[in-house]
Amino acid sequence: MSSSSDREMRLNSFRLKLGRDLNEDLRKEGSSLKEWFVRDFEREMLLAEAFAGRQNPVETVYHRAMAEMIHRTLNDLEPMIG
């Protein structure tokens, strides 16, 4: 399992290779990305609800956490794209 610093270094290295920040990409591709994020949010919520109904706590928490992250990303993205 990778540590927080390993993940941070990997993300920073990728950002340097691209030569731009994620926010710049989000602003540029925001409209198209929004559709993907909305679709992924819906999928993660459906999975979280299904696993909750099956009383599978690990899968429930995982898919709920993914939906929460996507929701926060959408909240950050929406002001950038209007």
Sequence and secondary structure as in RCSB ss.txt:
>XXXX:A:sequence
MSSSSDREMRLNSFRLKLGRDLNEDLRKEGSSLKEWFVRDFEREMLLAEAFAGRQNPVETVYHRAMAEMIHRTLN
DLEPMIG
>XXXX:A:secstr
   HHHHHHHHHHHHHHHTS HHHHHHHHHHHHHHHHHHHHHHHHHHHHHHHHTT HHHHHHHHHHHHHHHHHHH
HHHHHH 
